[in-house]
Amino acid sequence: MGATIRRDEGTGEIFVARVIHGGLADRSGLLRAGDRLVEVNGHPVFGLEPEQIINILACSQGTIMFKVVPITDRPVNNQTMLYVRAMADYSPNQDPSIPCADAGMAFCKGDVLEIVDQTDALWWQAKKLPSTSLCAGLVPSTSLLERKQKEFWWSQPFPIQAGLKTLSTVDEEEDLMAIDDKCVETDEEAFESEELKEDDSDFSSNVAGVYLAGFRKSLRLCRRRKAQASGYGQTCTSRCPSSCLTALENPYEEVVRHKRHPGDAHRLIALIGPSGVGVNELRRRLIEIDPKTYQGAVPHTTRPRKSYEESGREYHFISRELFENMAYNHRFIEYGEHRGYLYGTSIDAVKQILHTGKVCIIDIDPHGIQAVRTHELKAYIIYIKPPPADSMRLTRKNSEIITNYYINRPFKDEDLQEIEETGQKMESHFYQFFDHMIVNDNLQESCVQLLTAIRKAQDEPQWVPASWIRPTNQA
Ligand SMILES: Nc1ncnc2c1ncn2[C@@H]1O[C@H](COP(=O)(O)OP(=O)(O)OP(=O)(O)O)[C@@H](O)[C@H]1O
């Protein structure tokens, strides 16, 4: 019927506890939360348990008659519409504390919910969007879900701090020894020459005079090692202690429907995915298709400039002191150290491209998420998901992967397995931050999907955090 009842334990009286928005009782307009129930089909209900009253209802046929004493002070519904993105999963069937599991609504991380009633401090009523259902369902309020999350937190098998690792599992020291012993491909000299090779392949493909910056292998290797050494969560915590944890712990994030004004800067496009899935291949192809529209951010480094390099083209070459200063002032989306030099992608390098009217497309790893989900960058985050291992084995037959030890070598089964596992962990921890997902199976199709998603992100209304549109001090 779309209503729940409760018994006042002191007096034995039965009251309508809540009327579900859009349900039968609500549509009839005859029952309100707070009404006192006196009789059901002629049976006095005073002193009965709610279950006994439900039994009377269940055995009734045809018209059901309620005798009620209406509540005198009807609460005025002056609530404004609230839309939130769920940052956690919820299942009413596994929640013993829900007043009525049948009236509950399950949701998953990333779902957008329309909160239609917040009168109850513990149980809100919501619809999942897009929704065709007239009837709302019960969901825990923010404070209740926070409480539940804290209880749940201790039973998590993978707390965020230790949840993810990258393709290699050895620690930094073992790693260097392994390089000396087994893998001559990546000793310093070979690495340098690989960088040179990379210069040929990356920077000579300067389409229409545009250099493809931000694809340097040293930058990608540095990220891989940093993640390996510290774990995504820890790095994140140390870099952005308050904002990051707040976002990870908030069970709901208020969102609004927002369409970019044609005169505004484009939204930053951030690709994320397990190392080796093809994030950079997709990014590179996109820029090559239309370099006048798409561009990568030029990274910063403290390594010395080589004779053929230009500052601001391959990298912004800066001193260690300046780099550390920028890091201290949170000017980097992410940064790390590789072979004694610092590398990073700065917020200003992204803004520089956005100000030219182009679409800036970068790749980030999970600890860069909070740095790009801001009012000024309004990042649209696209998760590049690995296809099932069998399919990957086929499509990657002739492809090569960068690992900690080898610059380019054919994919092995353990790489595919590791990409799949890392992808699963990424999804399970960070799915709520992904605006779109592309399964990178067939490369051509993935490119088309990427182009379409980016166009939609720039030109069609999207759900974005409300703080981006009504910035607060915290945002
Ligand atoms: N759909 C695909 N089909 C076949 N090969 C692919 C596909 N996507 C990517 N590749 C190839 O897989 C290899 C790894 O891709 P890429 O370098 O883009 O990885 P990545 O996700 O950027 O990871 P990392 O930054 O660690 O290198 C490359 O050789 C690339 O050409």
The ligand as an SDF file (V2000), in Angstrom:
LIG
                    3D

 31 33  0  0  0  0  0  0  0  0999 V2000
   42.3660   -2.3940  -27.9460 N   0  0  0  0  0  0  0  0  0  0  0  0
   43.6360   -2.7270  -28.1530 C   0  0  0  0  0  0  0  0  0  0  0  0
   43.9400   -3.7130  -29.0010 N   0  0  0  0  0  0  0  0  0  0  0  0
   45.2310   -4.0800  -29.1960 C   0  0  0  0  0  0  0  0  0  0  0  0
   46.2910   -3.5020  -28.6150 N   0  0  0  0  0  0  0  0  0  0  0  0
   46.0400   -2.4930  -27.7640 C   0  0  0  0  0  0  0  0  0  0  0  0
   44.7160   -2.0520  -27.4840 C   0  0  0  0  0  0  0  0  0  0  0  0
   44.7710   -1.0410  -26.6100 N   0  0  0  0  0  0  0  0  0  0  0  0
   46.0740   -0.8520  -26.3390 C   0  0  0  0  0  0  0  0  0  0  0  0
   46.8400   -1.7070  -27.0370 N   0  0  0  0  0  0  0  0  0  0  0  0
   48.3030   -1.8460  -26.9830 C   0  0  0  0  0  0  0  0  0  0  0  0
   48.6330   -2.2760  -25.6660 O   0  0  0  0  0  0  0  0  0  0  0  0
   49.8900   -1.7330  -25.2730 C   0  0  0  0  0  0  0  0  0  0  0  0
   49.7240   -1.0140  -23.9420 C   0  0  0  0  0  0  0  0  0  0  0  0
   48.8940    0.1290  -24.1480 O   0  0  0  0  0  0  0  0  0  0  0  0
   49.2390    1.5260  -23.4990 P   0  0  0  0  0  0  0  0  0  0  0  0
   50.6830    1.8440  -23.6840 O   0  0  0  0  0  0  0  0  0  0  0  0
   48.2780    2.5110  -24.0110 O   0  0  0  0  0  0  0  0  0  0  0  0
   48.9940    1.1620  -21.9670 O   0  0  0  0  0  0  0  0  0  0  0  0
   48.6220    2.1200  -20.7650 P   0  0  0  0  0  0  0  0  0  0  0  0
   47.2730    1.7430  -20.3150 O   0  0  0  0  0  0  0  0  0  0  0  0
   48.8320    3.5130  -21.1510 O   0  0  0  0  0  0  0  0  0  0  0  0
   49.6260    1.6510  -19.6110 O   0  0  0  0  0  0  0  0  0  0  0  0
   51.0850    2.2520  -19.2540 P   0  0  0  0  0  0  0  0  0  0  0  0
   50.9460    3.6950  -19.0390 O   0  0  0  0  0  0  0  0  0  0  0  0
   51.5110    1.4860  -18.0630 O   0  0  0  0  0  0  0  0  0  0  0  0
   51.9040    1.9270  -20.4590 O   0  0  0  0  0  0  0  0  0  0  0  0
   50.3290   -0.8180  -26.3840 C   0  0  0  0  0  0  0  0  0  0  0  0
   51.2390   -1.5240  -27.1990 O   0  0  0  0  0  0  0  0  0  0  0  0
   49.0560   -0.5480  -27.1780 C   0  0  0  0  0  0  0  0  0  0  0  0
   49.3090   -0.3050  -28.5360 O   0  0  0  0  0  0  0  0  0  0  0  0
  1  2  1  0
  2  3  1  0
  2  7  2  0
  3  4  2  0
  4  5  1  0
  5  6  2  0
  6  7  1  0
  6 10  1  0
  7  8  1  0
  8  9  2  0
  9 10  1  0
 10 11  1  0
 11 12  1  0
 11 30  1  0
 12 13  1  0
 13 14  1  0
 13 28  1  0
 14 15  1  0
 15 16  1  0
 16 17  2  0
 16 18  1  0
 16 19  1  0
 19 20  1  0
 20 21  2  0
 20 22  1  0
 20 23  1  0
 23 24  1  0
 24 25  2  0
 24 26  1  0
 24 27  1  0
 28 29  1  0
 28 30  1  0
 30 31  1  0
M  END
$$$$
